[in-house]
Amino acid sequence: MTVDTAATLAIAKTTATPNVVVGEVFTYTITVTNNGPSDAQQVVVTDALPAGVSFESADTGGSLDNGVVSWTVGTLAAARRST
């Protein structure tokens, strides 16, 4: 018998403001989902900012380094999601 110990992660990025005007502040949400079958360990989500976009804040403790915003999720159980 073989046991699958992999976790399959999916990431979605959504916004309520699809058409942003220069100088306008906008918010987007990144959701990571573990489709299983196992828990995912040491999950870190990263998102590279496009040229001309600046980072202001993140609700869940994201940090900016060299134009890349990252969030440490940690362990994400199978069939769970984090935003």
C-alpha positions, 0 to 999 in steps of 0.5 A, spaced: 500 500 500 502 507 498 500 513 502 500 519 499 503 524 503 503 530 499 499 537 499 496 540 493 496 548 494 491 552 490 492 560 490 487 565 488 488 573 488 481 577 488 479 584 488 473 588 488 476 594 484 478 590 477 480 597 474 485 601 478 486 608 476 493 611 477 494 614 484 488 610 487 488 605 493 486 598 492 485 592 496 486 585 493 485 578 497 490 572 496 487 565 499 491 559 499 487 553 499 490 546 501 486 541 497 490 535 501 490 530 502 495 531 507 497 537 511 502 542 508 507 545 513 511 551 513 507 555 508 509 561 505 505 565 500 509 570 496 506 575 491 511 580 486 508 587 486 508 589 479 512 596 477 508 602 479 505 599 485 507 600 492 505 596 498 501 600 504 499 594 509 497 587 510 491 585 514 495 578 516 502 581 517 505 581 510 511 584 509 515 587 503 522 585 501 525 588 494 518 588 491 515 582 494 510 581 499 510 575 503 506 572 508 507 566 513 501 561 513 505 556 517 501 549 517 495 549 513 491 543 514 488 539 508 481 541 506 483 548 509 484 555 507 487 561 509 487 569 507 
